[in-house]
Amino acid sequence: MATYVEYNFEPIIHGHTHEGATISLTKNGSDYDFTGCKVLMHIRTRHDAPIISETLTDADFTISTTTLTMKPRAIELPAGKYVYDILIKEADNDYKIYFRGTITVLPAVTYPTSLL
């Protein structure tokens, strides 16, 4: 059985670039093997919200044998608290959610036009 991972991202300011994150998983006492896996991540305002705020796919991650790394990306979500999980399609076509948590987006206060 895999160890479930709760990962809450550090707060990020709207419009800034998130540096990405690397996550790993332990299954049956060993590092989980991500070989042949596909990933899908939805970000929503709450788990049952009908609107998906953002979707990340394989193209947004670097998938190595033992880790998933979210690539850096600009955060354009409105300020607020969001929930996410990562659905993994395993090499045997089984679907599992091993990762979930929160993302807090803070509002920007000072804008570049203030420097003009």
N, C-alpha and C positions, 0 to 999 in steps of 0.2 A: 504494500500500500504506500502511496506517495504521501509525503508530508505536505500539508496545505500551507501556503505562504500568504500572509497578510502583509502587503507593502503599501504604506501610505507615503506618497510623494511629499517632499518638502514643498512648502508654498512657493508659487512662482508668480511673478508680476505679469499681468496681461501684456502681450506684445513682446515679451522677452523670449529668448531662446532657451528652452530646457535642454540641459546638457546630455540628457539621456540617462538610462539606468540599466545596470546589469543585474539580472536575477538568475538564481539557480534553484534546483529542487533536488531533494533526496527521496529515492524510492527504494524500498526494501533494503535500507542501509547503505545504498550506493548512490552516486551521482546519477540523476535522471539523464537518459540519452535522448536528446532532441533530434537525432538523425531521422530525416524523412518526415518530420512534423511540419504542420502548417499552423499559423496562429491568426486569431481574430480578436481584436480588443474593441469594445464599445465603451464610450464615456457618456454618462447620462447624469441628469440632475438628481435622480433617485433611481433605485433599482427597477422600479416598475413604470418609469416615465415612458410614454409612447414615442417620444422624440429622441433620436440618438443625436447627442451633441457633437460627437466626433467618432470616426471609425479608423482604426489602424489595422493594417494587414501585414503579411510577410514582408512587403517592401519597406515597411517602417521599422523593421527589426533586423539585426544581424543574428542569425541562428547558428550557433556552433554546436558541437557535440554535447557540451554540458551546461551551456548558458544561453539565455535570451538577452540581447542587448537592444534597448530602444534607442534608435538613432536620434541625434539632436534635432529639434524641431521648434519652430516659432509657435508660441501658445497664443492663439487668437480667440479662445473661449472667453465669453463675458466673465467678469468677476463673479465668483461664487464657489460653492463646494460641490464637487462631483464625485460619483462613484464609478468604478470600472471593474471589469474582470477580463481575464484573458482565456479564451476558449482555445484549447489545443486539439487539433486533429492529429492523433498519433499515427505512426507508420502503419498500424494494423486497422486503420479507419475508425478507431474508437474515439469518441469525443469526451474530453475532461476539462473541468475548470479547476486549476490548481492555484491560480493567483487572483487576488482581488484586493481592493482597498479604496483609498480616497485620493482625490487631487483637489487642492485648494488654489484657486486663481485669485490673486489680489488685484485691486484696481490700481492703475497708474495714477499718480497725482500730478507730476510734472511732465509736460510734453515738449518735444523738440522745438515747437514754435515759440516756447517761452525763451529760447536762447536767441531769437532773431531780433 
